Amino acid sequence: MTDAPRILIVEDDPVTARDIRAMLDQNGWQADHRDTLPDGITAATDTSYDVIIPDRMLPGGDGITATANLRATGCQAMVPVVNALGLAQDRTEGLDSGADDYTAKPFEADEP
C-alpha cells in the first residue's frame, strides 16, 4: 500500500505493542514502535506521522501530557490514546489533552 498512513506506537508493554502492530499489519499498514516517552517524542518530532498511538503511563512520562505538548506545537496527527485507565475521568482527561480517541485496555481488535 503506497499511500498507507505513517503510524507511531508508543507503548512499553511488548504484548500490547505486538497486538496493535498485528492489527495494523492485517490491514496493510506498517508502524514504527518506541517503548519510552522520550523515544516516542523524538520519533514524533523527527518524522511526520499521520497517527500516533501513545500509552498513557510510559517510562519517562505521561502520554496525555505529551499529547497536549504535541498539539501545542501544531502536531496534526490523529492521536488515539490506548491505556489501562478507563474511568470516565481518565477518558475525559485524555480527550481534553487533544487526543482524538481514548480506548481502555484490554480491547478487542474489532472494537469501534
Gaussian input, Z-matrix of N, CA and C with variables (Angstrom, degrees):
# hf/3-21g

backbone

0 1
 N
 C     1     B1
 C     2     B2     1     A1
 N     3     B3     2     A2     1     D1
 C     4     B4     3     A3     2     D2
 C     5     B5     4     A4     3     D3
 N     6     B6     5     A5     4     D4
 C     7     B7     6     A6     5     D5
 C     8     B8     7     A7     6     D6
 N     9     B9     8     A8     7     D7
 C    10    B10     9     A9     8     D8
 C    11    B11    10    A10     9     D9
 N    12    B12    11    A11    10    D10
 C    13    B13    12    A12    11    D11
 C    14    B14    13    A13    12    D12
 N    15    B15    14    A14    13    D13
 C    16    B16    15    A15    14    D14
 C    17    B17    16    A16    15    D15
 N    18    B18    17    A17    16    D16
 C    19    B19    18    A18    17    D17
 C    20    B20    19    A19    18    D18
 N    21    B21    20    A20    19    D19
 C    22    B22    21    A21    20    D20
 C    23    B23    22    A22    21    D21
 N    24    B24    23    A23    22    D22
 C    25    B25    24    A24    23    D23
 C    26    B26    25    A25    24    D24
 N    27    B27    26    A26    25    D25
 C    28    B28    27    A27    26    D26
 C    29    B29    28    A28    27    D27
 N    30    B30    29    A29    28    D28
 C    31    B31    30    A30    29    D29
 C    32    B32    31    A31    30    D30
 N    33    B33    32    A32    31    D31
 C    34    B34    33    A33    32    D32
 C    35    B35    34    A34    33    D33
 N    36    B36    35    A35    34    D34
 C    37    B37    36    A36    35    D35
 C    38    B38    37    A37    36    D36
 N    39    B39    38    A38    37    D37
 C    40    B40    39    A39    38    D38
 C    41    B41    40    A40    39    D39
 N    42    B42    41    A41    40    D40
 C    43    B43    42    A42    41    D41
 C    44    B44    43    A43    42    D42
 N    45    B45    44    A44    43    D43
 C    46    B46    45    A45    44    D44
 C    47    B47    46    A46    45    D45
 N    48    B48    47    A47    46    D46
 C    49    B49    48    A48    47    D47
 C    50    B50    49    A49    48    D48
 N    51    B51    50    A50    49    D49
 C    52    B52    51    A51    50    D50
 C    53    B53    52    A52    51    D51
 N    54    B54    53    A53    52    D52
 C    55    B55    54    A54    53    D53
 C    56    B56    55    A55    54    D54
 N    57    B57    56    A56    55    D55
 C    58    B58    57    A57    56    D56
 C    59    B59    58    A58    57    D57
 N    60    B60    59    A59    58    D58
 C    61    B61    60    A60    59    D59
 C    62    B62    61    A61    60    D60
 N    63    B63    62    A62    61    D61
 C    64    B64    63    A63    62    D62
 C    65    B65    64    A64    63    D63
 N    66    B66    65    A65    64    D64
 C    67    B67    66    A66    65    D65
 C    68    B68    67    A67    66    D66
 N    69    B69    68    A68    67    D67
 C    70    B70    69    A69    68    D68
 C    71    B71    70    A70    69    D69
 N    72    B72    71    A71    70    D70
 C    73    B73    72    A72    71    D71
 C    74    B74    73    A73    72    D72
 N    75    B75    74    A74    73    D73
 C    76    B76    75    A75    74    D74
 C    77    B77    76    A76    75    D75
 N    78    B78    77    A77    76    D76
 C    79    B79    78    A78    77    D77
 C    80    B80    79    A79    78    D78
 N    81    B81    80    A80    79    D79
 C    82    B82    81    A81    80    D80
 C    83    B83    82    A82    81    D81
 N    84    B84    83    A83    82    D82
 C    85    B85    84    A84    83    D83
 C    86    B86    85    A85    84    D84
 N    87    B87    86    A86    85    D85
 C    88    B88    87    A87    86    D86
 C    89    B89    88    A88    87    D87
 N    90    B90    89    A89    88    D88
 C    91    B91    90    A90    89    D89
 C    92    B92    91    A91    90    D90
 N    93    B93    92    A92    91    D91
 C    94    B94    93    A93    92    D92
 C    95    B95    94    A94    93    D93
 N    96    B96    95    A95    94    D94
 C    97    B97    96    A96    95    D95
 C    98    B98    97    A97    96    D96
 N    99    B99    98    A98    97    D97
 C   100   B100    99    A99    98    D98
 C   101   B101   100   A100    99    D99
 N   102   B102   101   A101   100   D100
 C   103   B103   102   A102   101   D101
 C   104   B104   103   A103   102   D102
 N   105   B105   104   A104   103   D103
 C   106   B106   105   A105   104   D104
 C   107   B107   106   A106   105   D105
 N   108   B108   107   A107   106   D106
 C   109   B109   108   A108   107   D107
 C   110   B110   109   A109   108   D108
 N   111   B111   110   A110   109   D109
 C   112   B112   111   A111   110   D110
 C   113   B113   112   A112   111   D111
 N   114   B114   113   A113   112   D112
 C   115   B115   114   A114   113   D113
 C   116   B116   115   A115   114   D114
 N   117   B117   116   A116   115   D115
 C   118   B118   117   A117   116   D116
 C   119   B119   118   A118   117   D117
 N   120   B120   119   A119   118   D118
 C   121   B121   120   A120   119   D119
 C   122   B122   121   A121   120   D120
 N   123   B123   122   A122   121   D121
 C   124   B124   123   A123   122   D122
 C   125   B125   124   A124   123   D123
 N   126   B126   125   A125   124   D124
 C   127   B127   126   A126   125   D125
 C   128   B128   127   A127   126   D126
 N   129   B129   128   A128   127   D127
 C   130   B130   129   A129   128   D128
 C   131   B131   130   A130   129   D129
 N   132   B132   131   A131   130   D130
 C   133   B133   132   A132   131   D131
 C   134   B134   133   A133   132   D132
 N   135   B135   134   A134   133   D133
 C   136   B136   135   A135   134   D134
 C   137   B137   136   A136   135   D135
 N   138   B138   137   A137   136   D136
 C   139   B139   138   A138   137   D137
 C   140   B140   139   A139   138   D138
 N   141   B141   140   A140   139   D139
 C   142   B142   141   A141   140   D140
 C   143   B143   142   A142   141   D141
 N   144   B144   143   A143   142   D142
 C   145   B145   144   A144   143   D143
 C   146   B146   145   A145   144   D144
 N   147   B147   146   A146   145   D145
 C   148   B148   147   A147   146   D146
 C   149   B149   148   A148   147   D147
 N   150   B150   149   A149   148   D148
 C   151   B151   150   A150   149   D149
 C   152   B152   151   A151   150   D150
 N   153   B153   152   A152   151   D151
 C   154   B154   153   A153   152   D152
 C   155   B155   154   A154   153   D153
 N   156   B156   155   A155   154   D154
 C   157   B157   156   A156   155   D155
 C   158   B158   157   A157   156   D156
 N   159   B159   158   A158   157   D157
 C   160   B160   159   A159   158   D158
 C   161   B161   160   A160   159   D159
 N   162   B162   161   A161   160   D160
 C   163   B163   162   A162   161   D161
 C   164   B164   163   A163   162   D162
 N   165   B165   164   A164   163   D163
 C   166   B166   165   A165   164   D164
 C   167   B167   166   A166   165   D165
 N   168   B168   167   A167   166   D166
 C   169   B169   168   A168   167   D167
 C   170   B170   169   A169   168   D168
 N   171   B171   170   A170   169   D169
 C   172   B172   171   A171   170   D170
 C   173   B173   172   A172   171   D171
 N   174   B174   173   A173   172   D172
 C   175   B175   174   A174   173   D173
 C   176   B176   175   A175   174   D174
 N   177   B177   176   A176   175   D175
 C   178   B178   177   A177   176   D176
 C   179   B179   178   A178   177   D177
 N   180   B180   179   A179   178   D178
 C   181   B181   180   A180   179   D179
 C   182   B182   181   A181   180   D180
 N   183   B183   182   A182   181   D181
 C   184   B184   183   A183   182   D182
 C   185   B185   184   A184   183   D183
 N   186   B186   185   A185   184   D184
 C   187   B187   186   A186   185   D185
 C   188   B188   187   A187   186   D186
 N   189   B189   188   A188   187   D187
 C   190   B190   189   A189   188   D188
 C   191   B191   190   A190   189   D189
 N   192   B192   191   A191   190   D190
 C   193   B193   192   A192   191   D191
 C   194   B194   193   A193   192   D192
 N   195   B195   194   A194   193   D193
 C   196   B196   195   A195   194   D194
 C   197   B197   196   A196   195   D195
 N   198   B198   197   A197   196   D196
 C   199   B199   198   A198   197   D197
 C   200   B200   199   A199   198   D198
 N   201   B201   200   A200   199   D199
 C   202   B202   201   A201   200   D200
 C   203   B203   202   A202   201   D201
 N   204   B204   203   A203   202   D202
 C   205   B205   204   A204   203   D203
 C   206   B206   205   A205   204   D204
 N   207   B207   206   A206   205   D205
 C   208   B208   207   A207   206   D206
 C   209   B209   208   A208   207   D207
 N   210   B210   209   A209   208   D208
 C   211   B211   210   A210   209   D209
 C   212   B212   211   A211   210   D210
 N   213   B213   212   A212   211   D211
 C   214   B214   213   A213   212   D212
 C   215   B215   214   A214   213   D213
 N   216   B216   215   A215   214   D214
 C   217   B217   216   A216   215   D215
 C   218   B218   217   A217   216   D216
 N   219   B219   218   A218   217   D217
 C   220   B220   219   A219   218   D218
 C   221   B221   220   A220   219   D219
 N   222   B222   221   A221   220   D220
 C   223   B223   222   A222   221   D221
 C   224   B224   223   A223   222   D222
 N   225   B225   224   A224   223   D223
 C   226   B226   225   A225   224   D224
 C   227   B227   226   A226   225   D225
 N   228   B228   227   A227   226   D226
 C   229   B229   228   A228   227   D227
 C   230   B230   229   A229   228   D228
 N   231   B231   230   A230   229   D229
 C   232   B232   231   A231   230   D230
 C   233   B233   232   A232   231   D231
 N   234   B234   233   A233   232   D232
 C   235   B235   234   A234   233   D233
 C   236   B236   235   A235   234   D234
 N   237   B237   236   A236   235   D235
 C   238   B238   237   A237   236   D236
 C   239   B239   238   A238   237   D237
 N   240   B240   239   A239   238   D238
 C   241   B241   240   A240   239   D239
 C   242   B242   241   A241   240   D240
 N   243   B243   242   A242   241   D241
 C   244   B244   243   A243   242   D242
 C   245   B245   244   A244   243   D243
 N   246   B246   245   A245   244   D244
 C   247   B247   246   A246   245   D245
 C   248   B248   247   A247   246   D246
 N   249   B249   248   A248   247   D247
 C   250   B250   249   A249   248   D248
 C   251   B251   250   A250   249   D249
 N   252   B252   251   A251   250   D250
 C   253   B253   252   A252   251   D251
 C   254   B254   253   A253   252   D252
 N   255   B255   254   A254   253   D253
 C   256   B256   255   A255   254   D254
 C   257   B257   256   A256   255   D255
 N   258   B258   257   A257   256   D256
 C   259   B259   258   A258   257   D257
 C   260   B260   259   A259   258   D258
 N   261   B261   260   A260   259   D259
 C   262   B262   261   A261   260   D260
 C   263   B263   262   A262   261   D261
 N   264   B264   263   A263   262   D262
 C   265   B265   264   A264   263   D263
 C   266   B266   265   A265   264   D264
 N   267   B267   266   A266   265   D265
 C   268   B268   267   A267   266   D266
 C   269   B269   268   A268   267   D267
 N   270   B270   269   A269   268   D268
 C   271   B271   270   A270   269   D269
 C   272   B272   271   A271   270   D270
 N   273   B273   272   A272   271   D271
 C   274   B274   273   A273   272   D272
 C   275   B275   274   A274   273   D273
 N   276   B276   275   A275   274   D274
 C   277   B277   276   A276   275   D275
 C   278   B278   277   A277   276   D276
 N   279   B279   278   A278   277   D277
 C   280   B280   279   A279   278   D278
 C   281   B281   280   A280   279   D279
 N   282   B282   281   A281   280   D280
 C   283   B283   282   A282   281   D281
 C   284   B284   283   A283   282   D282
 N   285   B285   284   A284   283   D283
 C   286   B286   285   A285   284   D284
 C   287   B287   286   A286   285   D285
 N   288   B288   287   A287   286   D286
 C   289   B289   288   A288   287   D287
 C   290   B290   289   A289   288   D288
 N   291   B291   290   A290   289   D289
 C   292   B292   291   A291   290   D290
 C   293   B293   292   A292   291   D291
 N   294   B294   293   A293   292   D292
 C   295   B295   294   A294   293   D293
 C   296   B296   295   A295   294   D294
 N   297   B297   296   A296   295   D295
 C   298   B298   297   A297   296   D296
 C   299   B299   298   A298   297   D297
 N   300   B300   299   A299   298   D298
 C   301   B301   300   A300   299   D299
 C   302   B302   301   A301   300   D300
 N   303   B303   302   A302   301   D301
 C   304   B304   303   A303   302   D302
 C   305   B305   304   A304   303   D303
 N   306   B306   305   A305   304   D304
 C   307   B307   306   A306   305   D305
 C   308   B308   307   A307   306   D306
 N   309   B309   308   A308   307   D307
 C   310   B310   309   A309   308   D308
 C   311   B311   310   A310   309   D309
 N   312   B312   311   A311   310   D310
 C   313   B313   312   A312   311   D311
 C   314   B314   313   A313   312   D312
 N   315   B315   314   A314   313   D313
 C   316   B316   315   A315   314   D314
 C   317   B317   316   A316   315   D315
 N   318   B318   317   A317   316   D316
 C   319   B319   318   A318   317   D317
 C   320   B320   319   A319   318   D318
 N   321   B321   320   A320   319   D319
 C   322   B322   321   A321   320   D320
 C   323   B323   322   A322   321   D321
 N   324   B324   323   A323   322   D322
 C   325   B325   324   A324   323   D323
 C   326   B326   325   A325   324   D324
 N   327   B327   326   A326   325   D325
 C   328   B328   327   A327   326   D326
 C   329   B329   328   A328   327   D327
 N   330   B330   329   A329   328   D328
 C   331   B331   330   A330   329   D329
 C   332   B332   331   A331   330   D330
 N   333   B333   332   A332   331   D331
 C   334   B334   333   A333   332   D332
 C   335   B335   334   A334   333   D333

   B1=1.4453
   B2=1.5244
   B3=1.3048
   B4=1.4551
   B5=1.5152
   B6=1.3062
   B7=1.4491
   B8=1.5258
   B9=1.3059
   B10=1.4637
   B11=1.5199
   B12=1.3198
   B13=1.4665
   B14=1.5244
   B15=1.3069
   B16=1.4653
   B17=1.5113
   B18=1.3275
   B19=1.4621
   B20=1.5195
   B21=1.3222
   B22=1.4609
   B23=1.5225
   B24=1.3281
   B25=1.4628
   B26=1.5288
   B27=1.3253
   B28=1.4632
   B29=1.5261
   B30=1.3203
   B31=1.4757
   B32=1.5193
   B33=1.3400
   B34=1.4614
   B35=1.5225
   B36=1.3237
   B37=1.4615
   B38=1.5283
   B39=1.3278
   B40=1.4629
   B41=1.5280
   B42=1.3274
   B43=1.4710
   B44=1.5266
   B45=1.3211
   B46=1.4649
   B47=1.5237
   B48=1.3287
   B49=1.4685
   B50=1.5287
   B51=1.3246
   B52=1.4703
   B53=1.5238
   B54=1.3361
   B55=1.4642
   B56=1.5293
   B57=1.3222
   B58=1.4625
   B59=1.5226
   B60=1.3196
   B61=1.4787
   B62=1.5158
   B63=1.3262
   B64=1.4696
   B65=1.5198
   B66=1.3404
   B67=1.4691
   B68=1.5292
   B69=1.3132
   B70=1.4648
   B71=1.5280
   B72=1.3283
   B73=1.4634
   B74=1.5211
   B75=1.3339
   B76=1.4684
   B77=1.5227
   B78=1.3188
   B79=1.4592
   B80=1.5250
   B81=1.3322
   B82=1.4546
   B83=1.5133
   B84=1.3263
   B85=1.4531
   B86=1.5181
   B87=1.2977
   B88=1.4523
   B89=1.5158
   B90=1.3104
   B91=1.4603
   B92=1.5160
   B93=1.3257
   B94=1.4530
   B95=1.5260
   B96=1.3259
   B97=1.4670
   B98=1.5200
   B99=1.3171
   B100=1.4614
   B101=1.5194
   B102=1.3428
   B103=1.4651
   B104=1.5217
   B105=1.3220
   B106=1.4653
   B107=1.5315
   B108=1.3049
   B109=1.4589
   B110=1.5262
   B111=1.3439
   B112=1.4654
   B113=1.5395
   B114=1.3300
   B115=1.4643
   B116=1.5264
   B117=1.3354
   B118=1.4535
   B119=1.5222
   B120=1.3257
   B121=1.4596
   B122=1.5243
   B123=1.3185
   B124=1.4636
   B125=1.5231
   B126=1.3297
   B127=1.4716
   B128=1.5222
   B129=1.3276
   B130=1.4666
   B131=1.5225
   B132=1.3195
   B133=1.4616
   B134=1.5276
   B135=1.3324
   B136=1.4658
   B137=1.5287
   B138=1.3204
   B139=1.4591
   B140=1.5193
   B141=1.3027
   B142=1.4663
   B143=1.5243
   B144=1.3173
   B145=1.4652
   B146=1.5232
   B147=1.3224
   B148=1.4570
   B149=1.5217
   B150=1.3318
   B151=1.4611
   B152=1.5234
   B153=1.3262
   B154=1.4621
   B155=1.5236
   B156=1.3372
   B157=1.4635
   B158=1.5261
   B159=1.3441
   B160=1.4659
   B161=1.5272
   B162=1.3131
   B163=1.4538
   B164=1.5232
   B165=1.2909
   B166=1.4629
   B167=1.5229
   B168=1.3234
   B169=1.4597
   B170=1.5233
   B171=1.3334
   B172=1.4581
   B173=1.5217
   B174=1.3285
   B175=1.4595
   B176=1.5329
   B177=1.3130
   B178=1.4557
   B179=1.5172
   B180=1.3396
   B181=1.4599
   B182=1.5121
   B183=1.3119
   B184=1.4570
   B185=1.5256
   B186=1.3268
   B187=1.4588
   B188=1.5201
   B189=1.3287
   B190=1.4636
   B191=1.5304
   B192=1.3250
   B193=1.4635
   B194=1.5222
   B195=1.3186
   B196=1.4628
   B197=1.5242
   B198=1.3322
   B199=1.4648
   B200=1.5231
   B201=1.3246
   B202=1.4661
   B203=1.5298
   B204=1.3346
   B205=1.4591
   B206=1.5218
   B207=1.3384
   B208=1.4627
   B209=1.5243
   B210=1.3267
   B211=1.4655
   B212=1.5311
   B213=1.3308
   B214=1.4693
   B215=1.5284
   B216=1.3372
   B217=1.4656
   B218=1.5219
   B219=1.3376
   B220=1.4551
   B221=1.5140
   B222=1.3155
   B223=1.4630
   B224=1.5293
   B225=1.3304
   B226=1.4595
   B227=1.5285
   B228=1.3248
   B229=1.4639
   B230=1.5225
   B231=1.3151
   B232=1.4629
   B233=1.5277
   B234=1.3297
   B235=1.4586
   B236=1.5278
   B237=1.3320
   B238=1.4647
   B239=1.5322
   B240=1.3157
   B241=1.4571
   B242=1.5328
   B243=1.3293
   B244=1.4659
   B245=1.5198
   B246=1.3560
   B247=1.4496
   B248=1.5078
   B249=1.3258
   B250=1.4628
   B251=1.5288
   B252=1.3211
   B253=1.4608
   B254=1.5237
   B255=1.3339
   B256=1.4473
   B257=1.5119
   B258=1.3273
   B259=1.4657
   B260=1.5290
   B261=1.3094
   B262=1.4623
   B263=1.5269
   B264=1.3333
   B265=1.4659
   B266=1.5284
   B267=1.3458
   B268=1.4638
   B269=1.5238
   B270=1.3370
   B271=1.4683
   B272=1.5281
   B273=1.3316
   B274=1.4611
   B275=1.5244
   B276=1.3331
   B277=1.4724
   B278=1.5176
   B279=1.3267
   B280=1.4610
   B281=1.5148
   B282=1.3125
   B283=1.4627
   B284=1.5269
   B285=1.3298
   B286=1.4627
   B287=1.5246
   B288=1.3272
   B289=1.4632
   B290=1.5220
   B291=1.3369
   B292=1.4582
   B293=1.5158
   B294=1.3285
   B295=1.4626
   B296=1.5263
   B297=1.3264
   B298=1.4629
   B299=1.5175
   B300=1.3248
   B301=1.4573
   B302=1.5223
   B303=1.3353
   B304=1.4604
   B305=1.5181
   B306=1.3143
   B307=1.4538
   B308=1.5201
   B309=1.3277
   B310=1.4590
   B311=1.5235
   B312=1.3293
   B313=1.4641
   B314=1.5170
   B315=1.2881
   B316=1.4611
   B317=1.5303
   B318=1.3152
   B319=1.4545
   B320=1.5221
   B321=1.2955
   B322=1.4616
   B323=1.5101
   B324=1.3134
   B325=1.4582
   B326=1.5171
   B327=1.3259
   B328=1.4641
   B329=1.5276
   B330=1.3387
   B331=1.4581
   B332=1.5280
   B333=1.3572
   B334=1.4705
   B335=1.5191
   A1=108.03
   A2=117.61
   A3=120.90
   A4=113.56
   A5=117.55
   A6=120.72
   A7=112.25
   A8=116.54
   A9=120.70
   A10=109.55
   A11=116.51
   A12=119.11
   A13=111.18
   A14=115.74
   A15=121.61
   A16=106.76
   A17=116.00
   A18=121.81
   A19=110.24
   A20=115.83
   A21=122.56
   A22=108.42
   A23=116.15
   A24=122.53
   A25=107.01
   A26=117.29
   A27=121.69
   A28=105.77
   A29=114.69
   A30=121.78
   A31=108.48
   A32=116.61
   A33=120.22
   A34=113.28
   A35=118.02
   A36=120.26
   A37=108.78
   A38=117.84
   A39=119.98
   A40=113.96
   A41=117.70
   A42=120.44
   A43=110.20
   A44=116.82
   A45=120.30
   A46=110.44
   A47=117.09
   A48=120.51
   A49=110.34
   A50=116.64
   A51=120.57
   A52=110.92
   A53=117.02
   A54=120.81
   A55=111.67
   A56=116.94
   A57=120.03
   A58=109.80
   A59=116.53
   A60=119.83
   A61=111.26
   A62=117.08
   A63=120.39
   A64=110.77
   A65=117.27
   A66=120.31
   A67=110.88
   A68=115.84
   A69=119.77
   A70=110.69
   A71=116.70
   A72=120.90
   A73=111.71
   A74=117.09
   A75=120.82
   A76=111.85
   A77=116.81
   A78=121.41
   A79=112.48
   A80=116.20
   A81=120.43
   A82=114.41
   A83=117.66
   A84=121.92
   A85=109.53
   A86=116.04
   A87=120.40
   A88=108.62
   A89=115.04
   A90=119.19
   A91=110.97
   A92=114.33
   A93=121.68
   A94=106.77
   A95=115.68
   A96=120.20
   A97=109.81
   A98=115.45
   A99=123.04
   A100=106.73
   A101=116.51
   A102=118.52
   A103=114.74
   A104=117.48
   A105=120.68
   A106=108.35
   A107=116.13
   A108=119.48
   A109=112.24
   A110=119.77
   A111=118.03
   A112=112.39
   A113=117.75
   A114=119.83
   A115=111.00
   A116=116.65
   A117=120.70
   A118=112.21
   A119=116.87
   A120=120.51
   A121=110.70
   A122=116.17
   A123=119.55
   A124=110.49
   A125=116.40
   A126=120.11
   A127=110.96
   A128=116.98
   A129=121.06
   A130=112.30
   A131=117.37
   A132=119.66
   A133=112.25
   A134=117.34
   A135=120.84
   A136=113.04
   A137=117.57
   A138=122.47
   A139=109.19
   A140=116.33
   A141=120.44
   A142=108.80
   A143=116.19
   A144=121.61
   A145=109.62
   A146=115.30
   A147=121.36
   A148=110.64
   A149=115.80
   A150=122.46
   A151=108.57
   A152=116.24
   A153=122.11
   A154=106.17
   A155=116.78
   A156=122.08
   A157=108.60
   A158=117.26
   A159=118.93
   A160=112.23
   A161=114.90
   A162=121.06
   A163=105.20
   A164=116.19
   A165=118.96
   A166=111.50
   A167=116.76
   A168=121.37
   A169=108.07
   A170=115.50
   A171=121.56
   A172=110.64
   A173=116.42
   A174=117.84
   A175=109.04
   A176=115.56
   A177=120.05
   A178=114.39
   A179=118.33
   A180=118.20
   A181=114.75
   A182=113.89
   A183=123.90
   A184=109.93
   A185=116.55
   A186=121.75
   A187=113.33
   A188=117.78
   A189=121.11
   A190=109.87
   A191=116.30
   A192=120.11
   A193=110.23
   A194=116.47
   A195=120.26
   A196=111.08
   A197=117.21
   A198=120.59
   A199=110.14
   A200=116.80
   A201=120.54
   A202=110.52
   A203=117.22
   A204=120.99
   A205=111.65
   A206=117.46
   A207=120.55
   A208=110.76
   A209=116.28
   A210=120.04
   A211=110.49
   A212=116.66
   A213=120.66
   A214=111.71
   A215=116.80
   A216=120.15
   A217=111.97
   A218=117.08
   A219=120.28
   A220=115.21
   A221=117.90
   A222=121.01
   A223=109.51
   A224=116.09
   A225=121.93
   A226=113.02
   A227=117.83
   A228=121.16
   A229=110.65
   A230=116.21
   A231=120.25
   A232=106.69
   A233=117.08
   A234=121.66
   A235=109.96
   A236=116.69
   A237=119.58
   A238=108.81
   A239=117.95
   A240=122.82
   A241=108.66
   A242=116.10
   A243=122.47
   A244=106.66
   A245=116.52
   A246=118.35
   A247=112.85
   A248=115.96
   A249=121.59
   A250=112.48
   A251=117.61
   A252=120.89
   A253=108.47
   A254=116.33
   A255=119.00
   A256=116.23
   A257=118.21
   A258=120.14
   A259=109.75
   A260=115.93
   A261=120.45
   A262=111.22
   A263=117.39
   A264=120.94
   A265=110.88
   A266=117.14
   A267=120.52
   A268=111.11
   A269=115.92
   A270=120.25
   A271=110.34
   A272=116.67
   A273=120.58
   A274=110.78
   A275=117.29
   A276=120.57
   A277=110.53
   A278=116.79
   A279=120.43
   A280=112.03
   A281=116.46
   A282=120.51
   A283=111.41
   A284=116.81
   A285=120.23
   A286=112.42
   A287=117.61
   A288=121.16
   A289=112.10
   A290=115.75
   A291=119.55
   A292=113.11
   A293=116.90
   A294=119.85
   A295=109.39
   A296=115.99
   A297=120.96
   A298=112.35
   A299=116.81
   A300=121.82
   A301=107.02
   A302=116.15
   A303=121.13
   A304=106.48
   A305=116.81
   A306=122.65
   A307=109.28
   A308=116.11
   A309=120.90
   A310=110.39
   A311=115.79
   A312=122.02
   A313=107.92
   A314=118.89
   A315=125.76
   A316=109.77
   A317=115.80
   A318=121.29
   A319=108.44
   A320=116.00
   A321=121.97
   A322=108.74
   A323=116.97
   A324=121.68
   A325=112.28
   A326=117.96
   A327=120.02
   A328=112.89
   A329=117.48
   A330=120.90
   A331=109.16
   A332=117.54
   A333=119.35
   A334=113.12
   D1=113.56
   D2=-173.55
   D3=-79.69
   D4=-30.07
   D5=-178.85
   D6=-101.74
   D7=25.54
   D8=-179.07
   D9=-65.29
   D10=142.42
   D11=178.52
   D12=-65.69
   D13=149.12
   D14=173.80
   D15=-85.46
   D16=125.99
   D17=-173.42
   D18=-124.63
   D19=136.31
   D20=175.52
   D21=-119.62
   D22=125.32
   D23=174.69
   D24=-104.82
   D25=124.85
   D26=176.27
   D27=-116.33
   D28=98.31
   D29=-170.82
   D30=-148.21
   D31=127.17
   D32=-178.82
   D33=-88.65
   D34=-15.40
   D35=178.38
   D36=-87.16
   D37=115.36
   D38=-175.15
   D39=-62.94
   D40=-31.76
   D41=179.55
   D42=-69.02
   D43=-45.75
   D44=178.62
   D45=-63.58
   D46=-44.09
   D47=178.63
   D48=-59.78
   D49=-43.42
   D50=178.86
   D51=-62.41
   D52=-43.27
   D53=-178.90
   D54=-64.67
   D55=-42.26
   D56=178.79
   D57=-64.64
   D58=-44.56
   D59=178.83
   D60=-61.60
   D61=-39.64
   D62=179.27
   D63=-62.98
   D64=-42.61
   D65=177.88
   D66=-61.77
   D67=-42.12
   D68=179.73
   D69=-67.13
   D70=-43.89
   D71=178.59
   D72=-58.95
   D73=-39.67
   D74=179.47
   D75=-61.35
   D76=-24.84
   D77=179.25
   D78=-97.72
   D79=9.86
   D80=177.43
   D81=81.08
   D82=12.79
   D83=179.82
   D84=-101.16
   D85=154.83
   D86=176.51
   D87=-122.85
   D88=148.47
   D89=-176.95
   D90=-135.20
   D91=150.60
   D92=169.82
   D93=-93.29
   D94=153.70
   D95=-179.04
   D96=-131.66
   D97=135.38
   D98=171.42
   D99=-129.80
   D100=146.91
   D101=-175.32
   D102=-112.61
   D103=6.37
   D104=173.50
   D105=-133.25
   D106=155.08
   D107=179.84
   D108=-64.29
   D109=-45.18
   D110=178.34
   D111=-57.95
   D112=-41.75
   D113=178.20
   D114=-66.12
   D115=-37.00
   D116=177.96
   D117=-65.73
   D118=-42.73
   D119=178.70
   D120=-64.01
   D121=-42.40
   D122=177.60
   D123=-59.36
   D124=-47.56
   D125=179.32
   D126=-61.78
   D127=-42.75
   D128=-177.25
   D129=-66.88
   D130=-30.01
   D131=179.52
   D132=-89.15
   D133=-23.19
   D134=-179.92
   D135=-87.24
   D136=-22.01
   D137=-174.90
   D138=-128.99
   D139=143.88
   D140=177.96
   D141=-86.97
   D142=101.61
   D143=178.79
   D144=-96.09
   D145=146.70
   D146=174.36
   D147=-85.19
   D148=-31.77
   D149=-178.71
   D150=-136.70
   D151=133.24
   D152=174.64
   D153=-124.65
   D154=121.38
   D155=-177.52
   D156=-111.58
   D157=93.79
   D158=-179.72
   D159=-94.95
   D160=146.84
   D161=165.45
   D162=-77.56
   D163=164.02
   D164=179.53
   D165=-86.51
   D166=-46.31
   D167=-177.25
   D168=-102.38
   D169=106.15
   D170=-175.47
   D171=-127.56
   D172=153.21
   D173=170.47
   D174=-59.32
   D175=125.74
   D176=178.07
   D177=97.23
   D178=-0.43
   D179=176.28
   D180=150.39
   D181=-171.57
   D182=-174.01
   D183=-106.54
   D184=124.74
   D185=-179.93
   D186=-62.94
   D187=-27.05
   D188=178.87
   D189=-70.10
   D190=-45.60
   D191=176.97
   D192=-62.60
   D193=-41.42
   D194=178.60
   D195=-62.62
   D196=-38.83
   D197=178.06
   D198=-62.01
   D199=-46.00
   D200=178.57
   D201=-60.70
   D202=-41.53
   D203=179.58
   D204=-66.14
   D205=-40.86
   D206=177.15
   D207=-62.61
   D208=-42.65
   D209=178.75
   D210=-62.90
   D211=-38.35
   D212=-179.75
   D213=-64.99
   D214=-25.55
   D215=178.98
   D216=-91.31
   D217=3.75
   D218=176.47
   D219=95.79
   D220=8.68
   D221=179.07
   D222=-60.53
   D223=125.28
   D224=-178.45
   D225=-103.93
   D226=2.73
   D227=-178.89
   D228=-60.78
   D229=147.75
   D230=171.98
   D231=-70.39
   D232=134.81
   D233=-177.41
   D234=-127.91
   D235=95.63
   D236=171.26
   D237=-94.93
   D238=116.32
   D239=-179.23
   D240=-81.85
   D241=136.57
   D242=175.79
   D243=-120.09
   D244=122.65
   D245=-175.09
   D246=-155.53
   D247=156.41
   D248=178.76
   D249=-74.46
   D250=-19.33
   D251=178.24
   D252=-81.72
   D253=110.11
   D254=-172.71
   D255=-121.28
   D256=15.15
   D257=177.14
   D258=-70.22
   D259=159.17
   D260=-179.76
   D261=-55.02
   D262=-41.89
   D263=179.24
   D264=-61.54
   D265=-39.88
   D266=179.31
   D267=-64.11
   D268=-44.30
   D269=178.87
   D270=-63.28
   D271=-42.13
   D272=179.51
   D273=-62.10
   D274=-44.92
   D275=178.17
   D276=-60.05
   D277=-41.75
   D278=179.22
   D279=-62.82
   D280=-47.08
   D281=-179.77
   D282=-67.87
   D283=-37.26
   D284=177.70
   D285=-65.76
   D286=-23.55
   D287=179.88
   D288=-75.53
   D289=-12.03
   D290=-177.93
   D291=113.62
   D292=0.83
   D293=177.47
   D294=-66.59
   D295=147.82
   D296=179.39
   D297=-85.72
   D298=-22.25
   D299=179.85
   D300=-158.22
   D301=164.24
   D302=179.89
   D303=-145.03
   D304=113.86
   D305=-178.42
   D306=-115.07
   D307=129.64
   D308=179.58
   D309=-85.45
   D310=142.70
   D311=174.09
   D312=-86.62
   D313=151.50
   D314=-9.89
   D315=-74.23
   D316=158.07
   D317=-179.71
   D318=-135.42
   D319=162.06
   D320=177.37
   D321=-100.93
   D322=150.66
   D323=-177.57
   D324=-59.00
   D325=-32.49
   D326=-177.85
   D327=-96.37
   D328=13.38
   D329=178.40
   D330=-70.40
   D331=132.14
   D332=-178.18
   D333=-68.54

